[in-house]
Amino acid sequence: MTATTVPAPSLPPAARRARRRSAALGLLAWMVGIAFCLPVLWMVLTSLHSEADAATNPPSLDASLTLDGYREFFGTTGGASPWPSLINSVSASVFSTILVLLLAFPAAYALSIRRVRKWTDVLFFFLSTKMLPVVAGLLPVYLFAKNTGVLDNIWLLVILYTSMNLPIAVWMMQSFLADVPVSIIEAAQMDGARLPTVLARVVAPVAGPGIAATALICFIFSWNEMLFARVLTGVTAQTAPVFLTGFVTSQGLFLAQLCAASVVISLPVLAAGFAAQDKLVQGLSLGAVK
């Protein structure tokens, strides 16, 4: 007897169209992702070229690779050391992010779970503070810092970054904490837990992904801020983005060194995002599906 093969059932037209649409969307997503990554890859490649090869137009893809740009950035050839600026950026970003979380967490709790009166007006007030252009507040802040003697002070940047990121953090955490079940909070209170215990041991673990996403966003905003750091700091409290502008001089643009510095300064943010990518995705998707 010969075995007969049964032909596989053909998909209905609607399923075939859905599969083709899914494949097309997947291909489009890959193309968009590659398009976003190309400038970063080009920056890394340029950082590995010499200044002469980096300045050619059109750029040379087969030029020899070298680490001279990174040596110049780290000051091994006699230039300024970037470590003080990097330490200042880390200090300002980390301390301001911690302060933002400590202040935004109880505020978001009061605006989402134990809502205060006119909580929508409070949220709108927080949002309205971001409507003022940053440059409009630059002169008053500079005059205040000058008269109080806190120019070129890293703690001034910590306070400024905290105040700048606090409205965004409250808005984000308010939406995250709104999805926390009230029943588990009431159960903890019935067991005698006070408010600090409820916040630390009940609400925080449940809203952990949202807190991580908020912390990462605040860290990135603090790390990338340059306007206030450029005006309010000099040498002692200079941050990494301000140090980066030193490679653009009146003598010309040192493109390879600038790309090498950009790669190094971008690494902490990329490392933080990669380490917290699962929490970031969970946090940003909280409340998306009901």
C-alpha positions, 0 to 999 in steps of 0.5 A: 500500500502506498501512503497518501499525502494529505495536502495542508489546508490553505489559509483563508484569504483574510488570514493570508492578508493578515500574515502579509500585513504582519510581515510588512509591519515587521520589515518596516519596524526593522528598517526604522530601527536600522535607520535610528541605529545608523547615526550611532554606528556612524559616530562609533566608526568616525571615533575610530578614524584619525582626524584627517580621515574623519574630515574627508568629504565624502567620508572614507569607509575603508580608512584605517582604524585607530584609538587616537580619538579616545586617547585624546579624550582621556587626556593620555596625550596631555589634554584635559582629563574628562574624569572630573566632568564625568564624576560631576555628571554622575553625581548630579544625575544620581542625587537629583534622581534619588531626590525626585523619587523621594518627593514624587512617590508620596505626591503621586500616592496622594494624587492617585490612591488617596486623592486630595481635593482638586487633584486634577488642578494639582496635576495641571499645575505640575504640568504648567511648570513645564510650559515656561521655556528654560531659557526664560528662567536662566537669568533669574537663576544665574543672578540668584546663584551669583548673589548667594555665592553658589555658582560653579557648585554641583549641589546647585545643579542637583537642586535645579535638576530635581525641580526640573524633573519633579513635575514629569516624575509626579505625572508618570508615577501618578499614572503608575500608582493609579493601577495599584489595587486599593484592596492590598493597601486596605489589607495592610492597613487593617494589619496595622501598617502605617503609611511609611510601611505601606509605601515601602513594602506594599505600594513600591514593590507593586509599582516597581516597574513604573518607579524604575521607568521614572528613575531612568527618564529622570536620569537621562534628562539630568545627564543630557542637560547642558544649558544650565550647566553651561551657564552656572558652572565653570571648572569645579562643577563642569559636567560631561556635556559641557566638557564635550563642547570643548572639542569645538574650538576656534581652531576647527572641529575635531570630529574624531575626538568629538565622536569619541567623547560622544561615545564615552559620554553616551555609554552610562545612559545606554548601560542604564537603559540596557540594565533596566530595559525590562522594567522600562518596558513594563513601566511604560506599558502599565495601564495600557491594557485594562 
